[in-house]
Amino acid sequence: MSLDRLGLSPKILQAIKEKGYKKSTPIQEKLIPAIFGGRDIIAGAMTGTGKTAGFALPILDRLAKKSIKERHYPQAIIITPTRELAKQVYTNIEQYSKYLPLRSVVLYGGAKMTTQSKKLKAGVDIVISTTGRLLEHTKAKNILLDRVEYLVLDEADTILDMGFIDEIRQMLSFLPNKRQNILISATLSGSVKRLSTQILHRPQLIEANSMGTTASTLKQIVIPVIKELKNELLSFLIGSRNYQKVLVFVRKKQEADSVAKELNLSGLKTSIIHGDKRSGVRAKALEAFKENRVRVLVATDIASRGLDIPTLEVVINYDIPHVIGDYIHRIGRTGRAGEKGLAITLVSPNEEIALKDVERLIGKSISREIIDGYTPKVVAKQLGVRKIKESNKKVDGAFGNKKRASIKTNKKRKTTKRDRFRK
């Protein structure tokens, strides 16, 4: 649908067209009119479907029409689970509102309270924040929430998975009873349903697709692998297939450090994002990846929220996430806004049960690809003849047009020689 048919003001249309938006996405076509209608909303939207514009544009439109330039006070609160997502939403809102008399601010932990406090006291209309930092400013009386008209909980499932329900309840006590509530979630879990009953009043359910489904342009593959050979297979896949921009997800911070170290030793320039890294370090790592100065970015699930990486070629799940719903968030980083994407999941024998949970979540089986030399014997026996003889193929790029080195296994140590790759 044309953006001109969504009822948005000319100044907003000008800003989003300059940003490159041409047509609305399915979630936007449903969400924007619904927000204009004024009802509370629970919306199912995975990452990369245009959900931020879906909730931000109608709110900006309404606030701009009643705004007085000399008076700025918090009228819309957007809560996100992490600082990365908060910063990304803030950046988008700044772009959408460039021709509007509105002010926005982003609040998150790790930044100076005094700097944020000055911006709040200067007057703002839209506040994008993590739960903890918003509560800090509220209790310090740096911000009053008694005139808020819109409350958005973005990635509500993640907010709950991270254990922020108590902070949400505290925040609600500072808000007026009369407001429009918008809850956005990639999955409609039991905890999200319970939260919706506490916050929303007779909500309208909006789904571009069924919650838990993935984009049709996204190809998903499972590769069974012997656990001890995961690092080697990861390097082999990236190098032999000449993937130039790869986001690798791992469950644990220590695992992220180990995986990144092995990739760098294999000649694949790699950076890391996880919770132990300072905000500035994480921002530099992400920027280097976006600018193609780094070929691989390794990230944990929590640190990855809000990563917006244009033209991301491949997502590789080094393992299956602890929270199964995070699988949707992970693979949603590629195949965004109608573009093609590839999501590869490496599955060792002890993860087969978790894989079944993922397949139940997305409502379909994921096709398997066998890489000769890496497949657990039990899996190879079950799948029979479906094998891809990668070791016998000539490859380009990182391998320098040479055949893959043969894998020599020491049975006593159960280790393998690591292939070397050059960028």
C-alpha positions in Angstrom: 0.0 0.0 0.0 1.2 3.5 -0.7 2.3 5.5 2.3 0.1 8.4 1.2 -3.0 6.3 2.0 -2.3 5.8 5.7 -3.5 9.2 6.8 -0.1 10.6 7.9 0.7 14.3 7.7 2.7 15.8 4.8 5.7 16.6 7.0 5.9 13.0 8.2 5.5 11.6 4.7 8.3 13.9 3.5 10.6 12.7 6.2 10.0 9.0 5.7 10.2 9.3 1.9 13.6 11.0 2.3 14.6 8.0 4.4 13.8 5.7 1.5 10.4 4.4 2.5 8.2 3.8 -0.6 5.4 1.4 0.5 4.0 0.4 3.8 4.7 -3.1 5.3 1.8 -5.4 6.4 2.2 -4.6 10.0 2.2 -0.9 9.3 -1.0 -1.1 7.3 -2.7 -2.6 10.3 -1.0 -0.9 13.2 -1.1 2.7 12.0 -4.9 2.9 11.5 -5.5 1.0 14.8 -3.4 3.5 16.8 -5.3 6.4 15.2 -8.4 4.6 16.4 -7.4 5.0 20.0 -7.8 1.5 21.4 -5.2 -0.4 23.4 -3.3 -2.8 21.1 -1.3 -6.0 21.3 0.6 -6.5 18.1 2.6 -9.5 16.9 5.6 -8.3 14.9 9.0 -9.8 14.4 12.2 -7.7 13.9 12.6 -6.3 10.4 8.9 -5.9 9.6 8.8 -2.2 10.1 7.2 -2.3 13.5 9.0 0.8 14.8 7.5 3.0 12.1 4.2 1.2 12.7 3.8 2.5 16.2 6.0 5.7 16.0 4.5 7.4 13.0 0.8 7.7 14.2 2.0 8.8 17.7 4.2 11.5 16.1 1.3 12.6 13.9 -1.1 13.0 16.8 1.4 14.8 19.0 2.5 17.2 16.3 -1.1 18.3 15.6 -1.6 19.3 19.2 1.9 20.6 19.9 2.8 24.1 21.0 6.5 24.8 20.3 7.2 26.6 23.5 5.8 23.8 25.7 7.4 20.3 25.9 6.5 17.6 28.4 6.5 13.8 28.2 3.5 12.7 26.3 4.8 9.4 24.9 6.9 6.8 26.7 8.5 4.0 24.7 10.1 1.2 26.8 12.7 -1.1 25.3 14.6 -4.1 26.9 18.1 -2.9 26.1 20.1 0.3 25.4 20.9 -0.9 21.8 17.2 -1.1 20.9 16.5 2.2 22.8 19.2 4.0 20.7 17.9 2.5 17.5 14.3 3.5 18.2 15.5 7.0 19.1 17.4 7.3 15.9 14.4 6.3 13.9 12.1 8.7 15.7 14.5 11.6 15.2 14.5 10.9 11.5 10.7 10.6 11.3 10.1 13.8 13.2 12.8 16.0 11.5 10.1 18.4 10.2 8.0 18.4 13.4 8.1 20.7 16.4 8.7 17.7 18.7 11.6 16.8 21.0 12.7 13.3 21.9 15.3 11.9 24.3 16.8 8.4 24.9 17.6 7.2 28.4 19.6 4.1 29.4 22.0 2.9 32.0 25.7 3.4 31.5 25.3 7.0 30.4 25.6 10.0 32.8 22.4 10.8 34.7 23.2 14.5 34.8 23.5 14.8 31.1 20.2 13.0 30.6 18.6 15.1 33.4 19.5 18.4 31.6 17.8 17.2 28.4 14.7 16.2 30.4 14.5 19.5 32.2 14.9 21.4 28.9 11.6 19.8 27.8 10.8 16.7 25.8 7.7 15.2 24.1 8.8 11.6 23.5 10.9 9.5 25.9 12.6 6.3 24.7 14.1 4.4 27.6 15.0 1.2 29.3 12.9 0.4 32.4 15.6 0.8 35.1 16.9 4.2 33.9 13.4 5.7 33.5 12.6 4.7 37.1 15.8 6.3 38.3 14.9 9.6 36.7 11.3 9.4 37.9 12.3 8.7 41.5 14.9 11.5 41.3 12.0 13.8 40.1 13.9 14.6 36.8 10.8 13.7 34.9 7.0 13.7 35.5 4.9 11.1 33.8 1.4 12.4 34.9 0.6 13.7 31.4 1.6 10.7 29.3 -0.9 9.8 26.6 0.9 6.9 24.9 2.8 3.9 26.4 4.6 1.5 24.1 6.3 -1.7 25.3 8.5 -2.7 22.5 9.7 -6.3 22.4 7.6 -7.1 25.4 8.5 -10.8 25.4 12.2 -9.8 25.8 11.4 -7.3 28.6 9.7 -10.1 30.5 12.4 -12.7 29.7 15.0 -10.3 31.1 13.0 -10.1 34.4 11.8 -6.5 34.2 8.2 -7.1 35.3 8.7 -5.5 38.7 10.2 -2.4 37.1 7.2 -2.2 34.7 4.8 -2.4 37.5 6.6 0.4 39.4 6.6 2.5 36.3 2.9 2.1 35.7 2.2 3.6 39.2 3.6 6.9 37.9 1.4 7.0 34.8 -2.1 8.4 34.4 -4.9 5.8 34.1 -6.2 7.4 30.9 -3.7 6.6 28.1 -3.3 4.4 25.0 -1.2 1.3 25.6 0.6 -0.5 22.8 2.3 -3.8 23.4 4.6 -5.2 20.7 5.9 -8.7 20.9 7.5 -11.2 18.5 5.9 -14.1 20.3 2.7 -14.3 22.3 4.0 -16.3 25.3 2.0 -17.0 28.5 3.9 -14.2 30.3 3.1 -11.7 27.5 -0.6 -12.7 27.7 -0.6 -12.2 31.5 1.1 -8.8 31.1 -1.5 -7.7 28.6 -4.3 -8.5 31.0 -2.7 -6.2 33.6 -1.9 -3.3 31.3 -4.3 -3.4 28.3 -8.1 -2.6 28.3 -10.1 -4.5 25.8 -7.1 -4.6 23.4 -7.2 -5.1 19.7 -5.0 -7.9 18.5 -3.0 -7.2 15.4 -0.9 -9.7 13.5 0.9 -9.2 10.2 1.4 -13.0 10.4 0.9 -15.5 13.1 3.1 -14.8 16.1 6.1 -17.0 15.9 6.2 -17.1 12.1 9.2 -15.9 10.1 9.6 -13.9 7.0 8.9 -15.7 3.8 12.1 -14.3 2.2 14.2 -15.9 5.0 15.8 -19.3 4.3 16.4 -21.4 7.3 18.9 -24.3 7.5 20.0 -26.7 10.3 23.4 -28.2 10.1 24.0 -31.2 12.5 27.5 -31.1 13.9 29.7 -32.9 16.4 29.9 -30.5 19.4 33.7 -30.5 19.5 33.8 -29.5 15.8 31.5 -26.5 16.0 34.3 -23.8 15.9 36.0 -25.5 12.9 32.7 -25.9 11.0 31.8 -22.2 11.7 35.1 -21.0 10.2 34.7 -23.5 7.3 31.2 -22.3 6.4 32.1 -18.6 6.4 35.4 -19.1 4.5 34.4 -21.7 2.0 31.1 -20.0 1.1 32.7 -16.6 1.0 30.2 -15.0 3.3 31.3 -11.4 3.7 29.0 -10.1 6.5 28.0 -12.7 9.1 26.3 -12.2 12.5 27.0 -15.1 14.8 24.8 -15.7 17.9 25.9 -17.5 21.0 24.2 -18.1 24.3 26.9 -17.2 26.8 29.4 -14.3 27.1 32.4 -16.7 27.7 31.4 -18.7 24.6 31.3 -15.5 22.6 34.8 -14.6 23.6 36.0 -18.1 22.7 34.2 -18.3 19.4 35.5 -14.8 18.4 39.1 -15.8 19.3 38.9 -19.0 17.1 37.5 -17.0 14.2 40.3 -14.4 14.4 42.9 -17.2 14.6 41.3 -18.7 11.4 41.9 -15.4 9.6 38.4 -14.1 9.8 38.4 -10.6 11.2 35.8 -10.7 14.1 34.5 -8.4 16.8 32.3 -9.1 19.8 29.2 -7.6 21.5 28.0 -8.9 24.9 26.9 -7.6 28.3 30.4 -7.3 29.8 31.5 -4.9 27.1 31.1 -1.2 27.8 28.5 0.7 25.8 31.2 2.6 23.8 33.1 -0.6 23.0 29.9 -2.2 21.8 29.0 0.8 19.6 32.5 0.8 18.0 32.3 -3.0 17.3 28.9 -2.6 15.7 30.0 0.4 13.6 33.1 -1.5 12.3 30.8 -4.4 11.3 28.3 -2.1 9.5 31.2 -0.4 7.6 32.6 -3.8 6.5 35.8 -3.3 8.4 35.0 -6.4 10.3 33.7 -9.5 8.5 32.1 -11.3 11.5 30.2 -10.0 14.5 29.7 -12.4 17.5 26.9 -11.4 19.8 24.9 -12.8 22.8 21.1 -12.6 22.7 20.7 -9.8 25.3 23.4 -7.6 23.7 21.9 -8.0 20.2 18.6 -6.4 20.8 18.1 -3.4 18.6 20.9 -4.2 16.1 19.8 -2.8 12.8 22.3 -3.9 10.2 21.5 -3.1 6.6 22.1 -5.7 4.0 23.0 -8.4 6.5 23.8 -11.5 4.4 23.8 -14.3 7.0 22.9 -15.1 10.6 24.5 -18.2 12.1 23.2 -19.6 15.3 26.2 -21.2 17.0 23.8 -22.7 19.4 20.1 -22.7 20.1 19.1 -19.8 22.5 18.2 -20.6 26.1 14.9 -18.7 25.6 13.4 -20.4 22.5 11.5 -17.2 21.5 14.9 -15.5 21.0 15.3 -17.7 17.9 12.8 -15.4 16.2 14.7 -12.3 17.3 18.0 -13.8 16.1 17.1 -14.8 12.6 15.0 -11.6 12.2 18.3 -9.6 11.8 18.5 -10.9 8.2 15.8 -11.1 5.6 14.4 -7.7 6.7 11.8 -5.6 4.9 11.3 -8.1 2.1 15.0 -8.7 1.4 16.4 -12.2 1.1 18.2 -13.6 4.1 19.8 -16.9 5.3 19.7 -18.3 8.8 22.0 -21.3 9.6 21.7 -23.1 12.9 24.5 -25.5 14.1 22.9 -28.2 16.2 24.9 -30.8 18.2 23.2 -34.0 19.4 22.4 -32.6 22.9 20.4 -29.7 21.2 18.0 -31.9 19.3 15.2 -31.5 21.8 15.6 -27.7 21.8 15.5 -27.8 18.0 12.1 -29.5 18.2 10.9 -26.6 20.5 12.1 -24.1 17.9 10.2 -25.9 15.1 7.1 -26.0 17.2 7.4 -22.2 17.7 7.7 -21.4 14.0 5.2 -24.1 13.0 7.3 -26.0 10.6 10.3 -28.3 10.3 13.6 -26.8 9.2 15.5 -28.5 6.4 18.8 -30.1 7.3 22.1 -29.9 5.4 24.8 -32.5 6.0 28.5 -31.4 5.8 30.6 -34.5 5.4 33.2 -34.9 8.1 31.3 -32.9 10.7 28.0 -34.9 11.1 27.4 -37.0 14.3 27.2 -40.6 13.4 23.7 -41.1 14.8 22.4 -38.2 12.7 24.2 -39.4 9.5 22.7 -42.8 10.0 19.2 -41.4 10.4 19.3 -39.2 7.4 21.0 -41.7 5.1 22.3 -40.6 1.7 21.5 -36.8 2.0 25.1 -35.6 2.1 26.9 -32.6 0.6 30.5 -33.4 -0.3 31.8 -30.0 0.6 35.3 -31.4 1.1 35.6 -32.3 -2.5 34.5 -29.0 -4.0 36.6 -26.1 -5.2 35.8 -22.9 -3.4 36.6 -19.2 -3.9 37.2 -16.2 -1.7 38.8 -16.9 1.6 40.3 -20.2 0.5 42.2 -18.6 -2.3 40.6 -21.0 -4.9 42.1 -24.0 -3.3 40.5 -27.3 -2.3 39.6 -27.6 1.3 42.3 -29.1 3.5 41.5 -32.6 4.6 40.4 -33.0 8.2 42.8 -35.2 10.3 41.4 -36.4 13.5 43.4 -37.5 16.5 41.2 -40.2 18.1 42.8 -39.9 21.6 42.6 -36.1 21.9 39.5 -35.7 19.7 40.8 -32.5 18.2 41.2 -31.4 14.6 43.5 -29.2 12.6 42.1 -25.8 12.1 41.8 -24.5 8.5 43.3 -21.0 7.9 41.4 -18.3 6.1 42.4 -14.9 4.8 40.0 -12.1 4.4 
